[in-house]
């Protein structure tokens, strides 16, 4: 690890796995957004030692495509120390750390969770409506079978998408590439399920539904659930100069 690295550890709260993020400032310390103390729910940007940040967990370097220069990344993080702005969905530790690293305040794990819930909800609605239509129709057996499985194929695709993404991230593949792998696996799984239930027509309808739900979810998330990017001005700080003087 080195000055300006975006670092992360795998944690579990209850039964929920998640990743905690911070910025390495190059002197053995890390800036991250966390609770002030045990039992205190107040969140604050803090500068702590690497050992305090990791709490015994393995520390990994998060790969990113674009980044500020290492000194700028550290400056941005250090200038935020003491701030208490926090929101689980729109301003968590990943938003803060990625904002320092790239200027874009995003949280891939929160975004994926919300998008996944939206896609699964839409697919469930489609499945319920298709079953209702199948129960009321006098169509042929293949058409009824296709109607009954409409939507379920998307749910199977969503499950495959999540598994493929998770495996890719565990293999340290960058988020955007893991998303492509996951989406491709989701479409393929939905098409395969559609083929089993309805042949060529099943493939066409399953893929069309999967891609349509994916597009609707993207539009909804982008329009109403994306936090505006805020870029901090970068100025030299005494803390950073001291940190650099101790860095190898």
C-alpha positions in Angstrom: 0.0 0.0 0.0 1.1 3.5 -0.7 0.1 7.2 -0.4 -3.3 7.9 -1.9 -4.4 4.2 -2.2 -8.1 3.4 -1.8 -8.2 0.5 0.6 -10.9 -1.7 1.9 -11.6 -4.5 4.4 -14.4 -7.1 4.4 -16.7 -6.9 7.5 -19.8 -8.6 8.7 -22.5 -6.8 10.8 -25.0 -9.4 12.1 -25.5 -11.6 9.1 -24.9 -8.8 6.6 -21.5 -8.7 4.8 -20.1 -5.4 3.6 -16.9 -3.6 2.8 -15.4 -0.7 4.7 -13.3 1.9 2.8 -10.6 4.4 3.7 -7.7 6.4 2.2 -4.0 5.5 2.9 -2.3 8.9 3.6 1.2 7.4 3.3 2.5 7.5 6.9 0.9 4.4 8.3 -2.4 6.1 9.0 -5.7 6.0 7.2 -8.5 8.5 6.8 -12.0 7.0 6.9 -15.6 7.7 7.9 -16.6 5.7 11.0 -18.3 6.0 14.4 -16.5 8.1 16.9 -16.5 5.4 19.6 -18.1 2.1 20.5 -21.7 2.7 21.5 -21.7 6.2 19.8 -23.6 6.2 16.5 -22.2 9.6 15.5 -20.2 9.2 12.3 -17.1 11.3 11.7 -14.2 11.4 9.3 -11.2 10.3 11.3 -7.5 9.8 10.9 -6.4 6.5 12.5 -3.6 4.0 12.4 -3.7 1.2 9.8 -4.2 -1.3 12.6 -7.2 0.6 14.0 -8.7 0.7 10.5 -8.2 -2.9 9.7 -9.2 -4.3 13.2 -7.4 -7.5 12.3 -9.0 -7.9 8.8 -7.0 -8.3 5.6 -6.6 -5.0 3.9 -7.0 -4.9 0.1 -6.3 -2.1 -2.4 -9.4 -1.3 -4.5 -8.6 -0.9 -8.2 -10.1 2.2 -9.9 -9.9 3.3 -13.5 -9.4 7.0 -12.9 -7.9 8.8 -9.9 -6.4 12.0 -8.7 -2.6 12.1 -8.1 -1.7 10.4 -4.8 -0.9 13.6 -3.0 -4.2 15.2 -4.1 -6.1 12.1 -2.9 -4.4 12.3 0.5 -5.0 16.1 0.7 -8.7 15.7 -0.1 -9.0 13.1 2.7 -7.1 15.1 5.3 -9.1 18.2 4.6 -12.3 16.3 5.5 -11.1 15.1 8.9 -13.6 16.1 11.5 -16.6 16.3 9.2 -19.8 14.5 10.4 -21.9 14.4 7.2 -23.2 10.8 6.9 -26.0 9.0 5.2 -26.3 5.2 4.9 -27.6 5.3 1.3 -26.2 8.6 0.0 -23.1 9.3 2.0 -21.4 6.3 3.6 -17.7 5.4 4.0 -17.5 4.2 0.4 -19.0 7.5 -0.9 -16.4 9.4 1.1 -13.4 7.3 0.1 -14.2 7.1 -3.6 -15.0 10.9 -3.6 -11.4 11.5 -2.3 -9.9 9.1 -4.8 -11.9 9.9 -8.0 -14.0 13.0 -7.3 -17.2 10.9 -7.7 -19.1 10.1 -4.5 -20.5 6.7 -5.3 -21.0 3.5 -3.3 -21.0 0.4 -5.5 -22.2 -1.9 -2.8 -25.2 0.4 -1.8 -26.0 1.0 -5.5 -26.0 -2.7 -6.3 -28.2 -3.5 -3.3 -30.8 -0.9 -4.3 -30.7 -1.8 -8.0 -31.0 -5.5 -7.2 -34.1 -4.8 -5.0 -35.7 -2.7 -7.7 -35.0 -5.3 -10.4 -36.3 -8.2 -8.3 -39.4 -6.2 -7.3 -40.2 -5.4 -11.0 -39.6 -9.0 -12.0 -41.9 -10.2 -9.2 -44.7 -7.9 -10.3 -44.3 -9.1 -13.9 -44.4 -12.8 -12.7 -47.6 -12.2 -10.7 -49.3 -10.4 -13.6 -48.3 -13.1 -16.0 -49.6 -15.9 -13.8 -52.9 -13.9 -13.4 -53.1 -13.6 -17.2 -52.3 -17.3 -17.6 -55.1 -18.3 -15.2 -57.6 -16.2 -17.2 -56.6 -17.2 -20.7 -57.7 -20.1 -22.9 -54.4 -20.1 -24.9 -52.5 -23.2 -25.8 -50.4 -25.2 -23.3 -47.0 -23.7 -24.5 -48.4 -20.2 -24.3 -49.8 -20.8 -20.8 -46.5 -22.2 -19.6 -44.6 -19.3 -21.1 -47.0 -16.8 -19.3 -46.5 -18.6 -16.0 -42.7 -18.5 -16.2 -42.7 -14.9 -17.5 -40.8 -12.8 -14.8 -39.5 -15.9 -13.0 -36.7 -16.1 -15.7 -35.7 -12.6 -14.8 -35.5 -13.5 -11.1 -33.2 -16.4 -12.0 -31.1 -14.1 -14.1 -30.8 -11.6 -11.3 -29.7 -14.4 -8.9 -27.0 -15.5 -11.4 -26.0 -11.9 -12.0 -25.3 -11.4 -8.2 -23.4 -14.7 -7.9 -21.2 -13.9 -11.0 -20.5 -10.3 -9.7 -19.6 -11.5 -6.2 -17.2 -14.2 -7.5 -15.6 -11.6 -9.9 -15.1 -9.1 -7.0 -13.6 -11.9 -4.8 -11.1 -12.4 -7.7 -10.2 -8.7 -7.3 -11.7 -7.8 -10.7 -12.6 -4.1 -10.9 -16.2 -3.1 -10.3 -17.1 -2.0 -13.8 -15.7 -5.2 -15.3 -17.4 -7.4 -12.7 -20.7 -5.6 -13.5 -20.3 -6.5 -17.2 -19.6 -10.1 -16.3 -22.6 -10.2 -13.9 -25.0 -8.6 -16.4 -23.9 -11.0 -19.2 -24.4 -14.0 -16.9 -27.9 -12.6 -15.9 -29.0 -12.2 -19.6 -27.6 -15.7 -20.4 -29.4 -17.3 -17.5 -32.7 -15.6 -18.3 -32.4 -16.7 -21.9 -31.6 -20.3 -20.9 -34.6 -20.4 -18.5 -36.8 -18.9 -21.3 -35.6 -21.5 -23.7 -36.6 -24.3 -21.3 -40.1 -22.8 -20.7 -41.0 -21.5 -24.1 -38.4 -22.3 -26.8 -37.4 -19.4 -29.1 -40.3 -17.3 -28.0 -39.3 -17.9 -24.4 -35.8 -16.7 -25.1 -37.0 -13.6 -26.9 -39.5 -12.6 -24.2 -37.2 -13.4 -21.3 -34.3 -11.4 -22.7 -36.5 -8.5 -23.6 -38.0 -8.4 -20.1 -34.6 -8.7 -18.4 -33.1 -5.9 -20.4 -36.2 -3.7 -20.1 -36.2 -4.1 -16.3 -32.5 -3.4 -16.2 -33.0 -0.2 -18.2 -36.0 1.0 -16.1 -34.0 0.4 -12.9 -31.0 2.3 -14.3 -33.2 5.3 -15.2 -35.0 5.3 -11.8 -31.7 5.0 -9.9 -29.9 7.7 -11.9 -32.7 10.2 -11.7 -33.8 9.9 -8.1 -31.1 8.1 -6.1 -27.8 9.4 -7.2 -26.0 11.9 -4.9 -24.7 15.0 -6.7 -20.9 15.0 -7.1 -19.1 17.6 -4.9 -15.5 18.4 -5.7 -13.3 19.8 -2.9 -10.7 22.3 -3.8 -7.2 20.9 -3.3 -4.7 23.0 -1.3 -1.4 22.1 0.4 -1.8 21.2 4.1 0.7 21.0 6.9 -0.5 17.5 7.8 0.1 16.2 4.2 3.6 17.7 4.1 4.4 16.0 7.4 3.0 12.7 6.2 5.1 12.9 3.0 8.2 13.5 5.0 7.7 10.2 6.8 6.7 8.2 3.8 9.2 5.9 2.0 
